[in-house]
């Protein structure tokens, strides 16, 4: 079968590899769609601290079960599924105390072991989550990043909020804004420096505002000068780290979903003087994943998919994802699935 393999720095190649064989409590999943993630940029560049070639990329997937060996599972051939891609040790403090998603040695499919950017992927039955057969593969492949948004929003005091600001209108930012809006927050603003992403946010029914002075003024205007109740940092950029403490009100909450590649400056004096709560958010729990599946067909999440390519064009797809204009979520569709 064909698979998109990271072989070394700046080497992403389509490789013919043996079809996986399965054993007890494993399933062979025929991949219908698999998304590129921002972390894949670091993997292919050779700077990810864990990923080593040769490695099949991909942890955002939708597919159907082709084969399964399990005596205790209700899954069967033909079921549409996604995968919970986290691999926790089960022994460290957080694993022992109910938070394996922040495991001290957390691994993931597509980072530490072969992922799903291939015609087929072998997965443990325990990682599978059922998707409706009516769900578009393009929506199914967005469930994983949607779960990231669901988890980040779940950490915030959302019920008390009247105004929320989302910094960054990439896939995670757009999905976060949609989740926040679905939770009933009256005013949700999303900002970015890219006009194409602001336009996409508007098409999704969100209130999109250019980053910078226009955003500052609108937040002040909408809150009578108090600042936003909630700020969700979804860009992982120095500029958003610098402005997030300015936009949030005193005793407000900042949730950091963006992954910063290196330490950045944060105004800790503002954190002190305004008694700001800053919360880190990492991936998701299985409950978040299940909640994302329920939300996926209620929200226009499939619209964040701006480009799709066959597996044979994986390098074209990666370059589109890395450098293309007007790009948000890029999917690989190994077997010609339609959105």
Secondary structure, DSSP 8 states (H G I E B T S, - for coil): -EEEEEEETTEEEEEE-------TTEEEEEEEEEE--HHHHHHHHT--SS--SSEE---EEEEEEEEEE-SS----TT-EEEE--EE--S-SHHHHTT-GGG-TT-EEBTTTB--SSBSEEEEEGGGEEE--TTS-HHHHTTHHHHHHHHHHHHTS-GGG-SEEEEE--SHHHHHHHHHHHHTT-SEEEEEES-HHHHHHHHHTT-EEEETTHHHHHHHHHHTTTS-EEEEEE-S--HHHHHHHHHHEEEEEEEEE-S--SS-----HHHHHHHT-EEEE--S--HHHHHHHHHHHTTTTGGGGEEEEE-GGGHHHHHHHHHH-TT--EEEE-TT----
